[in-house]
Amino acid sequence: MKNKFAMRLSELIAESGKTQNAICSDLHIAKQKLSNWKTGYTEPCMDDLMMLALYFEVTSDYLLGLEDETGAKHDFEEK
């Protein structure tokens, strides 16, 4: 099962209308790096997270699943 970041990144890539190759070229990253993020195999470091947020014009909190597309913050229930 994909984590929230991987799901959001996959959605943003699909909504962008760009190929993964084009996005990798724009961001100057390896195709494998984007693929690993998209599948949830790895997660980006802080610098890469900021780069993705700026590229897709979303907040890092949105990418991490801490807020929705309106900017509303999510509360996490303790278990």
Secondary structure, DSSP 8 states (H G I E B T S, - for coil): ---HHHHHHHHHHHHHT--HHHHHHHHT--HHHHHHHHHTSS---HHHHHHHHHHHT--HHHHHTSB-TT--B------
